[in-house]
Amino acid sequence: MHILLMSGSAASDINSAQLMLFEFFSTLYGTCFMTLNLHQLVRLADSVRTLGPLFTHSCFPFEDKNGVLLNMIQGTQNIDNQI
């Protein structure tokens, strides 16, 4: 994670970080139990390649909008009409 947070990381360092994250989680949980959240952590290296170091971007504004959408829903049917 430190490599992915650093500015100016070389492409080889980012590749190494991605491999280390995958090895850590696949060893800890096994590849058959790698859930979506763990998969997203492993794919952080792609975000660094595309957007730069992790400290330069955030998903919190999008998560906040999920809360706004959730408050608009009052039941389990016709969710699209409720929003």
N, C-alpha and C positions, 0 to 999 in steps of 0.2 A: 504494500500500500504506500510505503514511503516513496518508492520509485515513481508511482503513478501520481503522487502529489507534487513531486519536484518539477520545477520549470526547467526546460532544456534537456530533458531525458532523451537519450539516443534511442533510435528505433530498436536496436538490439536489447537495450535495457527494458523497454516496454514489452518486447516479446518474451524476455526472461521473466518479467513480472507476471505476465499472463500464464506462462507455463507453471510458475511457482504457485499461483492461486489455484490453478486446476489440480495440480498434484496434491496440494494441501487439502482441498475439499474432497477430492476423490478418495484420498487415503482416509480421511476422517469419516466420511459418510458412505463412500462407495459410489460408483457411477450410476448404479441403478436407483439410488435414492437422491440423486441430485435434483432438487426441486427448482422451480423457476427462479426463486430468489437467489439460490446459489449459482445458478446459471448466469444471472444478471451480474453477480459479483465477478465471475470469471470474465465476463465480457466488458468489464470496465476499461480494459486496455484499448478496446475499439473506440470507446468514448474519448480516451486520451489522444489517440491518433487523429480523430476527427475534430475535437473541440479544444484540445490542449490539456494542461494539467487539471486534475480534479478540482483544485481549489478555485478555478476560474468559472465554474458553472454549477448550478444547483437545480434540483427538481422540486424544491419546496413550494414554489408558486403553483406548480401543477397539482401537487398533493393538496394544497389549500383549495383549489377548485373542485377536487373530488369531494371535499367536505361540503361545499356549496351544493353540488349536485345531489349528494346524499340527503341533505335537508329538504330537497324538493320532493322526495319520494315518500309517499305515505302508505304504500301497500306493495303487494307483490305482482299485481296485474296492471297492464297498460302503463308500464313505466315510461315509455317514450312519450305518451300523451301527458303524463304528469310533469315531465320536465319541460 
